[in-house]
Amino acid sequence: MAFTAEDEFRRDANYIDDRVVADPDAFDPATTASGRGLPWPVEPGRYRLVGARACPFAHRAIIVRRLTGLEDALSLGLCGPTHDWKSWTFDLYEDSIDPVLGVGRLRDCFLRRFPEYDKGITVPTLVDIGTKQAVTNDFTSLVADLATEWRSLHWAGAPDLYPEPLRPQIDAMIDRIAGPINFGVYACGLADDQDAHERAAAELFGALDELEAHLAEQRYLVDDRITLADVNLYATLIRFDWAYHGLFKCNRAKIAEMPNLWGYLRDLFQTPGFGDTTNFPQIMEHYYTVITELNPNRIVPVGPDPAALYTPHGRETLGGSPFGDGVAPSAPPPEDVLPGDERGAFA
């Protein structure tokens, strides 16, 4: 069965929408997408976060895990940058088997939970290590829950990425960037006719122009510190010039040609938790070799050079501090670091 661009774009909205929460007894199923999701208890060492350096949706969960210091409580399993129509695979490990779960495909964990499972196999996914069953792959609630429900297991200096007083503003900003930007790059690149492409491109760059103006006067998207809104935007911006500008025809401008967004992106990239979870070789290999409909010869470009991301950004003059009252995370554990992870800025 061929793997098409449509497969890459269509992230099945019918996720396993269970949630891992601090108090299962107080759980309200209405907080899940289906209204029928189940609660699982937060427990150190019980779950494995399965992600991929290539995927922007997984990248957001990986960043939050890193910023909050959940490495000791929640292990990380990394899939390789390529996959077929069946599933993400664990090609980065010996014999292509995840060393903790003992499986070769993420699909195996979904089928252990639901033997007739026919929905999307996506990352990030939380897997129950004992049963090797997928718990949830609803990336929206998963990322927010890592920042909130898992707070008892955050390290002592962890920043609050989703503070209560700012949640309405953070939610509004995430909604503002999700459709036209985070999903808009896919709508732009995978459009099936000229009109659809032009509509998507207009929405995409209209939203980027708004953020370019917004970031002229403040360092981060909401308040004067990093929040979940910044995590959500970063995962798209860091892939823009390297994949979306060329492969997805999002080429009215590069992020590097938009001064405030470019400074903002460099600021985040040079902040521990962001650049050191970014892997350009895997990002490039994923986009340019998996979506063969757009790139049938699977030729991976040789640029841009990430060195420009290490240049001074000057954003500190706008005030604010990346972690608010918290502090930067310590170095990532060795088992989380892959060849190509951008760590030079933090050495």
N, C-alpha and C positions, 0 to 999 in steps of 0.2 A: 504494500500500500504506500503510495507516494505521500510525502509530507509537504504540505502546501503553505503558502503565505497566509491563507485564511486560518489554518490551524494555529499558526503563531499568534495571530491577532485575536482570535476568539477565545478568550479565557472564560471557560464555562462558569456562569454566574451561580450555578447550583453547587456551591462548595459544600464540603462537610463543615457545617457552621457551628459545631460544638465549641465551647470555650473553656480554657483553663483559668480558674478563678480562685481567689483567696478564700471565699466562703461559699462553697457549693450549696449550703442550706438556704442561703439568701438569694440564690440565683433566680433570675427572671427570664424565662425563655423568650419573652418579647424583645430582649436585647440582641437576639440573633436574627439573621436575615430571613430565615424561614418561619421564625416564631416557634420552632420546635427543637432548637438546638439543646444539647445536653451539657451539664457542667462536669468538669473534671477538676480535681483539687491540685493546687500548686504544691509541688513536692520537689525538693532538690534531688537531682540525679535520676528522676523518673523518666524524663522525656529527652528526646534528641531533636534539635532543630535541624531539619534538612533544608539546605539552601543551595545556591549556586552563585558564584561570583559574577557570572554573566548576566543574570536576571535582575532587572531593576526592582521587581516586586520582592524577591528574596533579599536583595541588598538592603532594603529598608529594615527588615527584621534583623539582619546581621549587624547593622549599625546600632540599632537600639540595644541589642544584646551586649555589644561592646561598650557603649557609653554608660550603661547601667551596671556593668561589672558582673553580668550573669554567667560568665564563663565557667565558674566552678559549679554552678547549680544546673546549667543547661548546656550539654555538649553540642557541638556543631558538626554535622555531617555535610560534606561538600560534594555535590555532583559535578561532573565535568561540563565543559561548555557546550557540548553537542548532544543531541538526542534524536530519537526517531519518533514516529507517531505514537508509539506505545508509552514511552516514559522517559524521564530523566534517569541517567545511569551513573554509577559510582566509579567512573573510569580513572579517577585520580588516585585510587588506592590499589594496593597489591591485589592482583587477580580480579580487579574491578569489583571488589566486594567491600561494602561498608564494614569497617572493623568492629563496630559496636553492634549494628543491627544484623550483620551477617547476611545481607541481601545484596543483589546486584542491580536491582531496579527499584526505584521508588514505588512503582506500580505494585510490587509485591506487598507492600504495607497497606495499600488501599484494598487489595483483594483479600488480605487476611481479615480486614474489618468487614468488608462487604463483598462476598464472593462473586456477586453479579454486578459489581460496580462498573458503571458505564459513563461516568462524568469525567471532567477534566482531571488529569494528573499534573498538578502544578506545585511549584515551590513559591514561597516557603510552606513547609508542612511540619507540624509537630507530630512526632511519633512516640507512642508509649513503648519504651524499650523492652519491658518485660514480655509483652504480647506481640511486639513488632507491628502493631496496628496503627494506622493513621488516625490521629485524634481530630485535627482540624487543618484545613488549608485555606480558610477564609482570611486572606492576608490583611484585610482592613482591621478586623477585630483582633487578630493575632498580634499585630504590631502594637496596637494601642494597649492590649493587655500586658505585653512584656513591660511596658512603661508604667503600668498602674497596678494591675493585679499581682504582679510578681515583686512588688516593692519590698516586701519583708526579706527578700533574698538579694536585693541590690546591695552593692558595696557602700560603705559608710559615706563616701564623698560623691555618690552618684547625683547628677543633676536631675531636677524634676522636668521632664520633657513635656508634660501635659498637666500643668498646674491648674487647679480648679478655677481660679478667677479668670484665666485666659482661655478656657476651653471653648466658649462660643466663638471667640476670634480665631482660634486655631482651626476649629472645625470649618468655619467659613472660608478660611484661606485654603485649606485642603480641598474643599469643594471647588474653589475658584480655579485651582490648578489641575485637578484630576482629569476632568473631561477634555478641555482644550489643549492641555500640555501633556500630561502623563499618558493618556490614551490618545491624544490628538496626533502625536508623532506616528502612531500606528495607522490611524485613520488617513493621515496624509500619505504615507508610504504605500499602503495597501489598498488605496482607492481603485475602483475598477473602471472609472472613467474620468475624463478631464474635469467635469463640473464638480464631482465629489472631491477630487484632489484639491481644487482651488478653494472650495468651501472649507475643507479641513485646514489648509494652509493659512487661510485668512483668520480662522479662529485661533490657530496655534500662535501665529506671530502677533495677532492682536493681544492675546493674553501675555505674551512675552514682552511686548511694548509696555503694557500696563505695569508689569513687574519691574521693568527697566526704570520707569519713572518712580515707582514705589521705593526702590532700593537706592535712589539717589539721596534720600534723607535719613534712612535708618539702616543699621548694619544687618539686621535679620528680618525675616518676614513678619514676625509678631513680637512685640516687646523688644528688649535689648539683649536677648539671649537666644540660644538655640532651642527650638521646640520641635515637636513632631512635624510641623509644617515645613521646616527646613529639611528634615530628613526626607520627607516626601518629594520635595522639589529636587534635591541634590541628585537622587538616583537617576532622574531623567536628564538633568543638565550635564552630568559627567559623561553621559553616553552620546550627547548631542553631536558634537563636532567629530566624534570618533565613529559614529554609526548612522545616526538619523539624518545628518546633513547630506551625506552621500547616498547611502543605500535607500533611505526613505524619502529622498528628494525634498527634504526640509531645508532648502538652500536659498531662501531669501537672504539669510544672514547666518553666520556662525555665532555661537555664544561669545567667542573671542572678539567679535566685532561689535559687541554691545557692552560698552564700558562698565556699567554698574553690575550687570549680571556676570560679566567676566571677573570683575574684582570679587564679587560675592562668591562665585564658584571657587576661585583660588583661595579665598579666606576659609571656606569650609574644607576644601581639599587638604589644606595645611593644618587642620585641626584634628588631633588624634580621634580615631573612630570613623573618620570619613576617608581620607586618603589611604590609610593603612588597611582598609577593607575593599579597596578598589584594585581590580586586576585588568589592565588594558588588553593584554594578550587574549584572555578568555572572553572579554567583551567582544573584541573584534572577531575572534574565531566563531563565536556563537552567531552573531548577526550575519556575517558574510558567508558562512558555510551551511547553516541550517535552513535558511530561507532561500532555497535554490530557485524558486520561481522568480525571484528578483535578481539572483546572481548565479545563473546556471553553471558557470565555470568555477565557482567557489573561490574566486581570487580575493585574497585578503589584502587591503591596502597597507602600505608601509607607514603611513602617517595618520594623524598628526603626531608630532613629538610631544610626549607628556612633560618635557622639561619646562615648558612655558608655565605650567601650573605651579612651579616652585618659585616663581618670581614674586617680588613684594607686591602686595595688593592694596595697602594703604587704608583698608577698611576700618582699622582701629581708631582712626580720627573721628569716626561717627559715634564713638562711645560704645558702651555695652561690653559684655564679657561673654565668651561662648558658653560657659557653664553656669552662669549666674552665681549662686552661693556654693555651688559644687566645684569640683576640680576635675582635671583631665584624667582619663583612665590610664592605668599603667600599661606597659607593653603587652601586646597580645600573647597568649600562650603559644609555644612553638608549634604545637599540632594544628593551630589555626592558620599558620602562615604558609602560603603557597608561592612557588616561583612566579614572579611577575607582580606580586602584591607591592603596592607603592609605599614603601616604608622609609625611603631616603629622607623625607622631610622631618622625620621624627627620631632619626638615629642619634 
